[in-house]
C-alpha cells in the first residue's frame, strides 16, 4: 500500500497539500490567509448562508503525538471555542491512534462533528492514494513517495545511482518549482534533448536531478555520463526507456579542450540519435559562458542550433515567490536554532535577500551551511547572506583563511588533485604517503564533511569529493594565485590521475597562466611523472582502468610544453608498444595521441607515429558489428588520414564502404519483411536511410520499397512511444496570490514551535 513521507514537506507545503486534498474531498474552495496571527485558522470556507468551516493544519511530525495533544488541549481548543465555527477540521502529519483521536475529539467538540474530521497521517495517506493527481501536482511529495523511491532504488541505474538517490533526497527538500522546470520538461518531451545553461550556482544541477528523477519515476533507466558521449553509446539499449544525464559536459571552471578530439561530432551525433528515439531523453548542463566559448572553438557546435535545445536558467525565472520558497525551504530544513529560523519571518530580514540583484540558490545554501559549521553568534547570518551575494568568493574564503586548520586545507588540496571523487580507502593510503596520520584525516573529514566535502557510499565503498562545484572553483583560484600553493599541490602527487588533473585544471599549453610556474619546477614535475606514469589506477568515481593511450598523450603534451626530453621519452616508450594502441579504450584519446605525435617532428616520434597508425587501423576495424561503430570508424579514419604517408588508411576506408553497404542491405531487407520484430532498431534504420540520402550515394537496396519501410518505421515509433503524463502542469506548485503566499510562508517560521 502506497505511503508518503510527509516529513520531507515544509509547514507551508503541508498546508498546500491539505488545501488541495480537502478542496477535492469536500467539493468546496478553501481560503488561505496572509501573514499575521492565524487565531487557529489555516484554511477557511464561508458558505452563502454565512456558515463557516475552519481547517487547522499541524505539521508536527518531529514533535509527535503527545506534544500535539498537549498543544490542542492547552492552546488551540480555546481559539476554536472563541471562533465558534459550524465545523472544524484538524489535519496533522502525526500518526494518530484511536485513543489519541478520541481524546482530541472530546477536546474539540462540538465544533469537530465526528472523529472522522480529525485527519492523522493515515487518513492523509489514504486521501493521497484516492486523489493521486494531487500527489503529482506537488513535486516534492510525488518524487519522495514510497513507490517512486522504491522504483528509483530498484531500477537498474547506471553509474552513480546511490549517490543520485542521496542527492535527490536533499535536493527535493529545498527545491522550489519555477518556470525553468516546465520549459525543460517541454523541451525533453518535444525535442528529447535539453541543454540546461546558466551562471554558476543558479540551480542547473538541481533542476537536472529533479528532471532525471521525474523520468526515473516513470520507468526510465538513468545513464549518467561522466567522461564523453561514448559512454552513452556503449550503454544504449533500444528496448529500454533511458535518460542520459551529462552534468557540466564542457567543464566546471573554464573551457579549455574539455571535449576530446572529435568529441564535438560524437556529441552532436548522440543528440541527433536521441532526438529521433521516442524512448530516450538527454539532459546536459553547462555554464552559459562556457557554452559560448565552446561554440567559438568548435565549428560543428557553432553550426548546430543549440538554441532550440537550450533552457537558460535566468534570474527572471526566480520570481519573488520562487525566491522566497527557496529561502524558506533552506531555512526550514537547516539545523539552525529555532530563534534564528524565526528571525527570517521578519520582512526586513528576508526582503533584501529575495530582492537582491545577484540572488543565487547555492550562495543561500552554502552560507547557511557555513553558519551551521561555525559555532558562536549567528545574529549576522542574514547580513552574511547579503555580503556573500555581493561577493561569492567570500563564501569559502572566510572559512579557509579564518576557520580551517592547516591539515584541513591540505585535505582540500589533496581532493583537488583529482578530477572526481576518490574512494576513502585510497584517500587514507595517499594521506599517509603524504606524511599525515589517519587520526588527522578523521579529524579533517569531521570538520569538512557535509559542508565543503561530501561522502557517498557507492560501488561497495565510500567515496569522498567536493560538496558542490563552487568549492572546486574557489580552490582553483586559491591555489593558482599563490606560487607556494602550486608547489604544495605538486608535492601531493602520488598517482598518475593527480598528474593528469594538475595539467587539465591548471593548464600551461600555449604559454597559459601556469606555464612559467611549471618551467621553474620542471625537475620536480619530471621526477613526479617518472614515478606515477606506470602507477596502478586510483579507484575514482566512476572507476577507470590503466589507459596507456591517454597517459602517453598527456605526457607527450606535457613534455612538449615543458620542453622536457625525459617526459617525452616516457610517453614515446609507452606509445611504441603495440598493446598500448590495441587495448585503447576509445577513439578520442587515440586520435589525440596521433595528433600530438605528428606535432613532435623528431625521427623517433615519426617512427612511433607510423606504427601507431597501423595499430590504430587494426583496432578501429576490429569491431564493425553495428551502424554506430561503422560511422565511428569512418570519422576516426578521416581524422587520421592526413597523418598516414602510405595507403593503409585509404585502403581501410575502401573496406569500410563495402562493410557499410553489406550492413545497410541486410538492415533494409530485415525491415522490408513482414515479421514484426526486426533485428535492426528503428532509430538505426532511419540513420541508414538518411546516410544514403545525405551523401547522394547509390543505395545497396531496392528504393522502390522505401515508402513501405518508412511507414513501418512510423508504426514502430508509435508502438514504442512512452506515454507522458504531465505533472499537474496547470497547478504545479502553489496556486494563490504570490504576495500573500510569501508573507504566509515566512510567518510559519515565526509561529512554528515544532
Buried (B, 14 or more C-beta within 10 A) or exposed (E): EEEBBBEBBBBBBBBBBBBBBBBBEBEEEBEBBEBEEBEBBBBBBBEEEEEBBBBBBBBBBEBEBEBBBEBBBEEBBEBBEEBEBBBBBBBBBBBBEEEBBEBBBEBBBEBBBEBEBBBBBEBBBEBBBEBEEBBBBBBBBBBBBEBBBEBBEEBEBBBBBBBBBBBBBBBBBBBBBBBBBBBBBBBBEEBBBBBBBBBBBBBBBBBBBBBBBBBBBBEBBBBBBBBBBBBBBEBBEBEBBBBBBBBBBBBBBBBBBBBBBBBBBBBBBBBBBBBBBBBBBBBBBBBBBBBBBBBEBBEEBBEBEBEEBBBBBBBEBBBBBBBBBBBBBBBBBBEBEEEBBBBBBEEEBBBBBBEBEBBBBBBBBBBBBBBBBBEEEBEEBBEBBBBBBEEBEBBBBBBBEEEBEEBBBBBBBBBBBBBBBBBBEBBBBBBEEBEBEEEBBEBBBEBBEBBBBBBBEBBEEBBBBBBBBBBBBBBBBBBBEEEEBBBBBBBBBBBBBBBBBBBBBBBBBEEBEBBEBBBEBBEBBBEBBBBBBEBEBBBBBBEBEEBBBBBBBBBBBBBBBBEBEBBBBBBBBBBBBBEBBEBBBBBBBBBBBBBBBBEBEEEBBBEBBBBBBBBBBBBBBEEBEBBBBBBBBBBBBEBBBEBBEEEBBEEBBEEBEEBBBEBBBEBBBBBBEEEEEBEBBBBBBBBBBEBBEEEEEEBBBEEEBBEEBBEBBEEBBEEBEBEEEEBBEEBBBBEBEEEBBBBBBBBBBBBBEB
